[in-house]
Amino acid sequence: MNTFVKKLVSGIAALTMCLSVAPMGASADATDIEAIQEEFNEVESSNPDYMEFTYYDLEDGTTSSVLVDNNMEGLQEYFDAQEQFDEFISVCSITSGNSSGLSIMTETDNKIGWLTVNDGAISATGFLIANDLVLTAAHCLMSGDTGELRVDLSTVGFSAGVYEGAALSSAKSIADGVFIPSKFFENGESNYKYDYAVVKLNKEIGKAPSIGYYEIGIPTSGVVGHSVTTKGYGYDATLNPNYLYPMYSTGVVTSITAGENEDRVSTTCTTSSGMSGGPVIDNTNDTVIAIHSSHDSNYSYGTKIIGSIYRFTIVDFDTAVGMPLT
């Protein structure tokens, strides 16, 4: 009943296993879990970047995935807690890959673009959250180690919809103002809870045809397990050595953490240099829930959208800048 199929998916070497699983009204029996564990062990031996358990809803034809990180006990507990599994769990698959996990977008997303400085040199990725407001990561403009500005803020600009290194002529603007939270670097230390910056443009380029802007939303623990996409002008030695194309990676939200020095969304999206400041988009509603900030060998991390960011979209920029950051 268990069959491995080797295939190529967007250049990613993948292994997929499909099997029937008994309805989960009382949870999977031990035999099913043991069979899945055996297949996971075999896939794990290839040192994959990620492994997912995917279930299929026979009623509405949708699929969803949950990361189990080789912890089958955790998977069993996950099943036990899901009443909806009474109705439909019947198919699961495991996918693993070792490529960069990044793909070039086949067409541009005009809501994202280059954050530029001085003579047009690329600083990072940014994205529109209003007709004249760009959201990016604070560390792209200020050092998280020293608190020193990396660039002259008076020279910051934004080019939306860059593809093959060129932006729409109507989508270029320079900054009227740049806001970096003072709490990002305070008392000699950085606080990545505030790793965001808002750039006020000198014209409303979001009103131009085919541009627009992203809606933002404050994520809750309910988004864990949601499919997300991270976009940005990332570096790839083969695909994108000069940052000329927007790139993307799709994964799932694995956790949301909150604390005095951290509000972040962890995902399985693959990211690279240059993608900092890009949007982390919840694919269930096309809403940005985080600003890409960093990554390690296992996960990518985004600064969670928090209430203070909202202020820039609902009040005047100068007024929002003057409000307390709580």
C-alpha positions in Angstrom: 0.0 0.0 0.0 3.0 2.4 0.7 4.6 3.5 -2.6 7.5 5.8 -3.1 7.6 7.9 -6.2 10.6 9.8 -7.2 9.9 13.0 -9.1 11.2 16.5 -9.8 9.1 19.5 -8.5 10.4 22.9 -9.7 13.9 21.5 -9.7 13.6 20.1 -6.1 14.3 16.4 -5.7 11.3 15.1 -3.9 10.1 11.8 -2.3 6.4 11.3 -1.9 4.6 8.6 0.0 0.8 8.0 -0.1 -1.2 5.7 2.0 -4.7 5.2 3.2 -5.2 6.2 6.8 -8.2 5.1 8.8 -10.7 7.8 9.8 -9.4 9.6 12.9 -12.5 9.6 15.1 -10.6 7.8 17.8 -7.2 8.7 16.4 -4.9 6.6 14.1 -4.1 3.2 15.4 -0.5 2.3 16.4 0.1 0.4 13.2 -0.7 3.4 11.0 1.6 5.7 13.0 4.4 3.1 13.0 4.1 2.8 9.2 4.4 6.5 8.8 7.4 6.6 11.1 9.2 4.0 9.0 8.6 6.1 5.9 9.8 9.3 7.7 12.9 7.6 8.8 13.7 6.6 5.2 13.1 10.1 3.9 15.1 11.6 6.8 18.2 9.7 5.8 18.5 11.9 2.8 18.9 15.0 5.1 15.8 16.9 3.8 15.2 20.6 4.4 11.7 19.9 5.5 9.2 17.1 6.0 5.4 17.5 6.1 2.4 15.3 6.8 -0.4 16.2 4.3 -4.0 15.2 4.8 -6.8 15.3 2.4 -10.4 16.3 3.0 -12.7 14.1 0.9 -15.7 16.3 1.6 -14.5 19.6 0.1 -11.4 18.4 -1.8 -8.9 20.5 0.0 -5.5 19.6 1.4 -3.7 20.9 4.4 -0.2 20.2 5.9 1.3 19.9 9.3 5.0 19.8 10.2 5.8 17.0 12.6 9.6 17.3 12.8 10.0 13.5 13.1 8.0 13.6 16.3 5.3 11.0 15.7 4.0 11.3 19.2 3.4 14.9 18.5 1.5 13.9 15.3 -0.6 11.5 17.3 -1.5 14.2 19.8 -2.3 16.6 16.9 -4.7 14.0 15.4 -6.3 13.4 18.8 -7.1 17.1 19.2 -8.7 17.5 15.8 -12.4 16.6 15.8 -12.8 17.4 12.1 -10.6 14.4 11.3 -13.6 12.2 12.2 -14.9 12.8 8.7 -12.1 12.8 6.2 -8.5 11.8 6.9 -7.6 9.3 4.2 -4.5 10.3 2.4 -1.1 11.5 3.6 2.2 12.2 1.9 5.7 13.2 2.9 7.8 15.5 0.8 11.5 16.3 1.2 13.9 18.5 -0.7 17.4 19.9 -0.6 17.4 22.7 -3.2 17.4 26.4 -2.3 13.6 26.1 -2.3 13.4 29.5 -4.0 11.7 30.2 -7.4 11.7 33.2 -9.6 8.2 34.7 -10.0 7.0 34.2 -13.5 5.4 37.7 -13.4 6.0 40.6 -11.1 4.0 41.5 -8.0 3.8 45.3 -8.3 3.1 45.7 -4.6 6.7 44.7 -3.8 9.9 46.3 -5.0 13.4 47.5 -4.4 14.1 49.7 -1.4 16.9 51.9 -2.9 19.4 54.4 -1.6 21.7 57.0 -3.0 22.2 56.4 -6.7 19.7 53.6 -6.9 21.7 50.9 -5.2 19.5 48.1 -3.8 19.2 48.1 0.0 16.5 45.5 0.5 13.0 44.5 -0.3 10.0 46.6 0.7 6.2 46.4 0.0 3.4 48.8 -0.2 0.8 48.8 2.6 -0.9 52.0 1.4 -0.7 54.1 -1.7 2.2 56.0 -0.3 3.6 53.8 2.5 6.2 51.1 2.2 7.0 48.6 5.0 10.4 47.0 5.3 12.8 45.7 8.0 14.5 48.1 10.3 17.8 46.3 10.1 18.0 47.0 6.4 18.4 50.7 7.3 20.0 50.5 10.8 22.6 48.2 12.2 21.2 45.8 14.8 24.7 45.5 16.3 25.6 49.2 16.7 22.4 51.2 16.1 24.1 53.2 13.4 22.3 54.0 10.2 23.4 52.0 7.3 22.3 54.7 4.8 21.5 58.4 4.5 17.7 58.3 5.1 17.3 61.3 2.9 18.3 59.3 -0.1 15.9 56.3 0.4 13.6 55.5 -2.4 11.3 52.8 -3.6 10.8 51.1 -7.0 7.7 48.9 -7.2 7.2 46.0 -9.5 10.9 45.5 -10.5 11.3 42.7 -13.0 14.4 42.0 -15.0 16.0 44.9 -13.1 13.4 47.5 -14.4 10.5 49.1 -12.6 7.3 50.6 -14.0 8.0 54.3 -14.7 5.0 55.3 -12.6 6.2 53.2 -9.7 9.3 55.0 -8.6 9.3 57.4 -5.7 11.6 58.9 -3.1 10.9 59.1 0.6 9.2 62.1 2.3 10.0 60.5 5.6 11.4 57.3 7.2 10.3 55.9 10.6 12.4 53.4 12.5 11.1 52.6 16.0 13.4 53.9 18.7 13.0 50.6 20.5 14.7 48.7 17.7 18.0 49.7 19.2 17.9 50.9 22.8 20.4 50.9 25.7 23.1 49.4 23.4 20.9 46.4 22.4 18.6 45.6 19.5 15.1 44.4 20.0 13.8 42.5 17.0 10.2 42.8 18.1 10.6 46.2 16.4 12.5 45.1 13.3 10.3 47.2 11.0 10.5 50.5 9.3 7.9 52.6 7.5 8.8 54.7 4.5 6.5 57.6 3.5 6.8 58.2 -0.2 6.5 61.6 -1.9 3.7 60.4 -4.2 0.9 57.8 -4.1 2.3 55.3 -6.5 -0.2 52.7 -5.2 -2.9 54.5 -7.2 -1.1 53.8 -10.5 -2.7 51.1 -12.7 -1.9 47.5 -11.7 0.0 48.5 -8.5 -2.2 48.7 -5.4 -1.0 47.6 -1.9 -1.2 44.8 0.6 -3.6 44.5 3.4 -1.9 43.7 6.7 -3.3 41.7 9.6 -2.2 40.9 13.2 -1.7 37.1 13.3 -3.0 34.9 16.1 -2.0 31.4 17.1 -4.8 30.2 14.7 -2.5 30.8 11.7 -0.1 28.0 12.8 -0.3 25.4 10.0 -1.5 28.0 7.4 0.2 28.0 4.0 2.3 31.2 3.6 4.4 32.7 0.9 7.5 34.9 1.4 8.5 37.2 -1.4 11.5 39.4 -2.1 14.5 40.2 -4.2 16.7 37.4 -2.9 20.1 36.2 -4.0 20.5 32.9 -5.8 23.9 32.2 -7.4 22.3 30.5 -10.4 18.8 32.0 -10.7 19.2 35.5 -9.4 22.8 36.6 -8.9 22.1 40.3 -9.5 18.7 40.6 -7.6 16.9 41.4 -10.9 13.9 39.2 -10.3 11.4 38.8 -7.5 11.6 35.4 -5.8 9.3 33.5 -3.6 9.0 30.4 -1.4 5.9 28.8 0.0 5.8 27.0 3.3 3.7 26.8 6.5 3.6 28.7 9.7 5.2 26.6 12.5 4.9 28.9 15.4 4.2 32.4 16.7 6.3 33.7 19.6 5.7 36.8 21.7 7.9 38.3 24.3 9.6 41.4 25.6 12.3 41.2 22.9 10.6 39.2 20.2 7.3 39.0 18.3 8.0 36.7 15.4 6.4 34.3 13.0 8.4 31.2 12.1 7.8 29.5 8.8 9.3 26.8 6.6 9.8 29.2 3.7 13.2 29.3 2.3 14.8 32.8 2.1 18.1 34.4 1.1 20.0 37.6 1.3 18.1 40.5 -0.1 14.6 39.2 0.9 14.7 41.0 4.3 11.8 43.5 4.4 9.7 41.3 2.1 6.1 40.3 3.0 5.1 37.0 4.6 1.7 36.4 3.2 -1.0 34.2 4.6 -2.3 32.4 1.6 -5.7 31.8 3.1 -6.7 35.5 2.8 -3.8 37.2 1.0 -3.0 39.2 4.1 0.6 40.1 5.2 1.2 38.8 8.7 4.9 39.5 9.1 7.9 41.2 7.6 10.7 38.8 6.7 13.7 39.4 9.0 16.0 36.4 9.2 16.6 32.7 8.6 18.6 29.8 9.8 19.2 26.3 8.4 15.7 25.2 9.5 13.3 28.1 9.4 12.6 31.6 8.3 11.5 34.3 10.7 9.4 37.4 10.2 8.6 40.3 12.5 5.0 39.9 13.4 2.6 42.6 12.4 1.7 44.5 15.6 -0.7 47.2 16.4 1.8 50.1 16.2 2.3 49.2 12.5 -1.4 49.7 11.9 -1.3 53.3 12.9 0.5 54.3 9.8 -2.4 53.0 7.6 -5.2 54.6 9.6 -3.7 58.0 10.7 -1.5 60.6 9.2 2.2 59.5 9.0 3.5 62.4 11.2 0.8 61.7 13.8 1.6 58.0 13.8 5.3 58.7 14.3 4.5 60.7 17.4 2.4 58.0 19.0 3.9 55.8 21.8 5.1 52.4 20.6 2.9 50.0 22.7 
